[in-house]
Amino acid sequence: MMHMLLLVLDLVGTFVFALSGGLTAVRRRLDLFGVLVLSFAAGNAGGITRDVLIGATPPSAIADWRYLAVSVLAGVITFYRYETIERLRNPVQLSDAAGLALFAVAGAQKALAYGLNPAMAALLGMLTGIGGGMLRDVLVSQIPTVLRADLYAVAALAGAVVVVLGSLLQLPPMATTLAGAGLCFGLRYMAIRHQWHLPVARYAEKPDTDSRS
C-alpha cells in the first residue's frame, strides 16, 4: 500500500512539475525538443536527487519508463495546448506549487521507508520538492525561486515535517501525507496570492565618491 502511494505521488508530482517546466520553456520560445527537455528536468530532478542520496539506485525516474512517459506527455500537452493552460491564473506558479507539495511529502515518506532519521527525512523531503524547480530555473538563466524572498523551501519543509511527525505519532500514512501536501500547497498559494515572503537583507550601496567633482 505504501509503495503504491509513493508511486502515485511521484508520478503525479512528476507530471505537474513537468507542466511547469514545459510552460516555462514555451514562454521562453524554445522548440519542441527544448520543451521536452525542460519538462523532464523539472519533473525528475528532485526525485533523482532524492533516490541517489538514499541509495535507491538506479533512480526511479531512470529505471521506470512511466516517469519519462508522464514527463513527455506533460511537455507535449504544454507545447500544443499552451493557450488553454495559460488561461488559468498563474499557471506556472500553481503547477509548481502542486509539484512542490507532492514531491515534498513523497520525498519524506520514501526517506522514512529507507530508514532515515526523522530530521534528515524532513530535509530530504524539502530537497525533493525544490530540486526540479531549481534546475528548471537554472536552465533558462533565471534566479531559482527557492533563492528569492517568497515561501518556497519553507512550505516544502512544513509539508515534510507533517509527514515525519505523523510517522513518529504512528498516524495513518495516507492522512498525514494528504495533510502535509495540503499544508505545503496552501502556504505556497497564499504566498503567491498575498506576496508573503521572508525577510530580505538590506543592502545600501555606497555613493560613488570617484564621480564627485
C-alpha positions as CSV (number, residue, x, y, z in Angstrom):
1,M,0.0,0.0,0.0
2,M,2.8,2.4,0.9
3,H,4.7,1.5,-2.2
4,M,1.6,2.3,-4.4
5,L,1.1,5.6,-2.5
6,L,4.7,6.7,-3.2
7,L,4.4,5.7,-6.8
8,V,1.2,7.6,-7.4
9,L,2.6,10.7,-5.6
10,D,5.8,10.5,-7.6
11,L,4.1,10.2,-10.9
12,V,1.5,13.0,-10.3
13,G,4.2,15.2,-8.9
14,T,6.4,14.5,-11.9
15,F,3.5,15.4,-14.2
16,V,2.6,18.7,-12.6
17,F,6.3,19.8,-12.3
18,A,6.9,18.8,-15.9
19,L,3.9,21.0,-16.8
20,S,5.7,23.9,-15.1
21,G,8.9,23.2,-16.9
22,G,7.0,23.0,-20.2
23,L,5.2,26.3,-19.6
24,T,8.5,28.0,-18.8
25,A,10.0,26.6,-22.0
26,V,7.2,27.8,-24.2
27,R,7.3,31.2,-22.6
28,R,11.0,31.3,-23.5
29,R,10.1,30.3,-27.0
30,L,12.1,27.0,-27.0
31,D,11.4,24.4,-29.7
32,L,9.7,21.1,-29.1
33,F,12.9,19.4,-28.0
34,G,13.7,22.2,-25.6
35,V,10.2,22.0,-24.1
36,L,10.5,18.2,-23.6
37,V,14.0,18.5,-22.1
38,L,12.8,21.2,-19.6
39,S,9.7,19.2,-18.8
40,F,11.8,16.1,-17.9
41,A,14.4,18.1,-16.0
42,A,11.7,19.9,-13.9
43,G,9.7,16.8,-13.3
44,N,12.5,14.5,-12.3
45,A,15.5,16.4,-10.9
46,G,14.2,16.3,-7.3
47,G,13.3,12.6,-7.4
48,I,16.6,11.6,-8.9
49,T,18.5,13.6,-6.3
50,R,16.4,12.0,-3.5
51,D,17.0,8.5,-4.8
52,V,20.7,8.9,-5.2
53,L,21.1,10.3,-1.7
54,I,19.1,7.5,0.0
55,G,20.8,4.8,-2.1
56,A,17.7,3.9,-4.2
57,T,19.6,3.2,-7.3
58,P,19.1,3.3,-10.2
59,P,16.7,6.2,-9.6
60,S,13.1,5.5,-10.3
61,A,13.0,8.3,-12.9
62,I,15.6,6.4,-15.0
63,A,14.6,2.8,-14.2
64,D,10.8,3.2,-14.7
65,W,9.6,4.2,-18.1
66,R,6.4,5.8,-16.6
67,Y,8.4,8.8,-15.4
68,L,9.7,9.5,-18.8
69,A,6.2,8.9,-20.3
70,V,4.4,11.4,-18.0
71,S,7.1,14.0,-18.5
72,V,6.9,13.7,-22.3
73,L,3.0,13.8,-22.1
74,A,3.1,17.0,-20.0
75,G,5.6,18.6,-22.4
76,V,3.5,17.7,-25.5
77,I,0.3,18.9,-23.9
78,T,2.0,22.2,-23.0
79,F,3.6,22.6,-26.4
80,Y,0.3,22.1,-28.4
81,R,-2.2,23.4,-25.9
82,Y,-0.3,26.2,-24.3
83,E,-3.2,28.7,-24.8
84,T,-5.6,26.5,-22.9
85,I,-3.3,26.1,-19.9
86,E,-2.4,29.8,-20.0
87,R,-6.0,30.8,-19.3
88,L,-5.6,29.6,-15.8
89,R,-4.4,32.2,-13.3
90,N,-0.6,32.0,-12.8
91,P,-0.4,28.5,-14.4
92,V,3.3,28.1,-13.8
93,Q,3.2,29.1,-10.2
94,L,0.2,26.9,-9.4
95,S,1.5,23.8,-11.1
96,D,4.9,24.4,-9.4
97,A,3.1,24.7,-6.1
98,A,1.3,21.4,-6.7
99,G,4.5,19.7,-7.7
100,L,6.3,21.1,-4.7
101,A,3.6,19.8,-2.3
102,L,3.5,16.3,-3.8
103,F,7.3,15.9,-4.0
104,A,7.9,17.2,-0.5
105,V,5.6,14.6,1.1
106,A,6.6,11.8,-1.2
107,G,10.3,12.5,-0.6
108,A,9.8,12.5,3.2
109,Q,7.8,9.2,3.0
110,K,10.4,7.5,0.9
111,A,13.2,8.7,3.1
112,L,11.4,7.3,6.1
113,A,10.8,4.0,4.3
114,Y,14.6,3.7,3.7
115,G,15.3,4.2,7.4
116,L,16.5,7.8,7.6
117,N,16.1,9.6,10.9
118,P,13.2,12.0,11.1
119,A,15.2,15.2,10.8
120,M,17.0,14.1,7.7
121,A,13.8,12.7,6.2
122,A,12.2,16.1,6.5
123,L,15.2,17.8,5.0
124,L,15.3,15.3,2.1
125,G,11.5,15.9,1.5
126,M,12.3,19.6,1.2
127,L,15.1,18.9,-1.2
128,T,12.9,16.6,-3.3
129,G,10.4,19.4,-3.6
130,I,12.7,22.2,-4.6
131,G,15.1,20.2,-6.9
132,G,13.0,20.3,-10.0
133,G,12.1,23.9,-9.8
134,M,15.8,24.9,-9.2
135,L,17.1,23.0,-12.3
136,R,14.2,24.4,-14.4
137,D,15.1,28.0,-13.5
138,V,18.8,27.5,-13.9
139,L,18.3,26.0,-17.4
140,V,16.5,29.2,-18.5
141,S,19.1,31.5,-16.8
142,Q,16.7,32.6,-14.1
143,I,17.4,33.0,-10.4
144,P,15.8,29.9,-8.7
145,T,12.5,30.6,-7.0
146,V,13.9,29.0,-3.8
147,L,16.5,31.7,-3.5
148,R,14.0,34.5,-3.7
149,A,12.1,36.0,-0.9
150,D,8.8,34.1,-1.0
151,L,7.8,31.0,0.9
152,Y,9.0,28.1,-1.2
153,A,11.5,25.9,0.6
154,V,9.8,26.8,3.9
155,A,6.5,25.5,2.5
156,A,8.1,22.3,1.3
157,L,9.8,21.8,4.7
158,A,6.5,22.3,6.5
159,G,4.8,19.7,4.4
160,A,7.6,17.2,5.0
161,V,7.6,17.9,8.8
162,V,3.9,16.9,8.9
163,V,4.7,13.6,7.3
164,V,7.6,12.9,9.7
165,L,5.5,13.9,12.8
166,G,2.7,11.6,11.6
167,S,5.2,8.8,11.4
168,L,6.5,9.4,14.9
169,L,3.0,9.5,16.3
170,Q,2.1,6.4,14.2
171,L,-0.8,8.1,12.5
172,P,-2.2,6.7,9.2
173,P,0.3,7.5,6.4
174,M,-2.4,8.5,3.9
175,A,-3.9,11.1,6.3
176,T,-0.5,12.6,7.2
177,T,0.5,12.6,3.5
178,L,-2.6,14.5,2.4
179,A,-2.3,16.9,5.4
180,G,1.3,17.6,4.6
181,A,0.6,18.2,0.9
182,G,-2.3,20.4,1.7
183,L,-0.3,22.5,4.1
184,C,2.6,22.9,1.7
185,F,0.3,23.9,-1.2
186,G,-1.7,26.2,1.0
187,L,1.3,28.0,2.2
188,R,2.8,28.4,-1.3
189,Y,-0.6,29.5,-2.7
190,M,-1.1,32.1,0.0
191,A,2.5,33.4,-0.5
192,I,1.8,33.8,-4.2
193,R,-1.6,35.5,-3.6
194,H,-0.6,37.8,-0.8
195,Q,3.1,38.3,-1.5
196,W,4.2,36.6,1.7
197,H,8.0,36.5,1.9
198,L,10.8,36.0,4.3
199,P,12.9,39.0,5.5
200,V,15.3,40.3,2.9
201,A,18.8,41.5,3.7
202,R,19.1,45.3,3.4
203,Y,22.0,46.4,1.4
204,A,22.6,50.1,0.8
205,E,25.0,50.9,-2.0
206,K,27.8,53.3,-1.1
207,P,27.9,56.6,-3.0
208,D,30.3,56.7,-5.9
209,T,32.9,59.2,-4.5
210,D,35.0,58.9,-7.6
211,S,32.3,60.6,-9.7
212,R,32.2,63.7,-7.5
213,S,34.0,66.8,-8.8
